[in-house]
Amino acid sequence: MNGSGCCCMEDAARSWAEEVFGQADLGDTRRTRRLVQIASEAAARTGGRVLEVCRNGASRQGAYNFLSNLNVAPAAVQDAITRAAALGCEGKDFCFRCRRRHGADDRIMDQS
């Protein structure tokens, strides 16, 4: 892939992350911006770990700080995803809806 393709992919990933997570109510706009950044990087460079996804040390440290922040409610992140999915279903004849399992684990973590 050439440089312009990479940039185009990163732009698309950023656009997607803004659409899905940009309105997340995490109690602080900095947390929302960080969530958008993490999601954008994860979409552009898929991997299973923060180390594989984040481009540089500052981005990795920001992701680790976000993931370990007890003030980030996993339910608020899920609400943002649910709202984005609902908006994506508007005007469609059919849309799947997933339900959360009772007692599901609410932790957000990096599986290193």
Contacts in CASP RR format, 6 or more apart in sequence:
PFRMAT RR
TARGET T0000
AUTHOR 0000-0000-0000
METHOD contacts of the structure
MODEL  1
MNGSGCCCMEDAARSWAEEVFGQADLGDTRRTRRLVQIASEAAARTGGRV
LEVCRNGASRQGAYNFLSNLNVAPAAVQDAITRAAALGCEGKDFCFRCRR
RHGADDRIMDQS
1 9 0 8 1.000
9 44 0 8 1.000
10 40 0 8 1.000
10 44 0 8 1.000
12 43 0 8 1.000
13 39 0 8 1.000
13 40 0 8 1.000
13 41 0 8 1.000
13 43 0 8 1.000
13 44 0 8 1.000
14 36 0 8 1.000
14 40 0 8 1.000
14 44 0 8 1.000
16 39 0 8 1.000
16 40 0 8 1.000
16 43 0 8 1.000
17 36 0 8 1.000
17 37 0 8 1.000
17 39 0 8 1.000
17 40 0 8 1.000
17 43 0 8 1.000
18 36 0 8 1.000
18 40 0 8 1.000
19 84 0 8 1.000
20 39 0 8 1.000
20 80 0 8 1.000
20 81 0 8 1.000
20 84 0 8 1.000
21 32 0 8 1.000
21 35 0 8 1.000
21 36 0 8 1.000
21 39 0 8 1.000
21 77 0 8 1.000
21 80 0 8 1.000
21 81 0 8 1.000
21 84 0 8 1.000
22 32 0 8 1.000
22 35 0 8 1.000
22 36 0 8 1.000
22 80 0 8 1.000
23 32 0 8 1.000
23 80 0 8 1.000
23 83 0 8 1.000
24 31 0 8 1.000
24 32 0 8 1.000
24 35 0 8 1.000
24 76 0 8 1.000
24 77 0 8 1.000
24 79 0 8 1.000
24 80 0 8 1.000
25 32 0 8 1.000
25 76 0 8 1.000
25 79 0 8 1.000
25 80 0 8 1.000
26 32 0 8 1.000
26 35 0 8 1.000
26 71 0 8 1.000
26 72 0 8 1.000
26 73 0 8 1.000
26 76 0 8 1.000
26 77 0 8 1.000
27 71 0 8 1.000
27 76 0 8 1.000
28 71 0 8 1.000
31 66 0 8 1.000
31 69 0 8 1.000
31 71 0 8 1.000
31 72 0 8 1.000
34 62 0 8 1.000
34 63 0 8 1.000
34 65 0 8 1.000
34 66 0 8 1.000
35 66 0 8 1.000
35 72 0 8 1.000
35 77 0 8 1.000
35 80 0 8 1.000
37 59 0 8 1.000
37 63 0 8 1.000
38 53 0 8 1.000
38 54 0 8 1.000
38 63 0 8 1.000
38 66 0 8 1.000
41 53 0 8 1.000
41 54 0 8 1.000
41 55 0 8 1.000
41 59 0 8 1.000
41 63 0 8 1.000
42 53 0 8 1.000
45 52 0 8 1.000
45 53 0 8 1.000
45 55 0 8 1.000
46 53 0 8 1.000
47 53 0 8 1.000
48 111 0 8 1.000
49 110 0 8 1.000
49 111 0 8 1.000
49 112 0 8 1.000
50 60 0 8 1.000
50 63 0 8 1.000
50 64 0 8 1.000
50 67 0 8 1.000
50 110 0 8 1.000
50 112 0 8 1.000
51 60 0 8 1.000
51 112 0 8 1.000
53 63 0 8 1.000
54 60 0 8 1.000
54 62 0 8 1.000
54 63 0 8 1.000
63 110 0 8 1.000
64 110 0 8 1.000
66 72 0 8 1.000
67 108 0 8 1.000
67 109 0 8 1.000
67 110 0 8 1.000
72 108 0 8 1.000
74 106 0 8 1.000
74 107 0 8 1.000
74 108 0 8 1.000
75 106 0 8 1.000
77 108 0 8 1.000
78 100 0 8 1.000
85 95 0 8 1.000
88 95 0 8 1.000
89 95 0 8 1.000
END
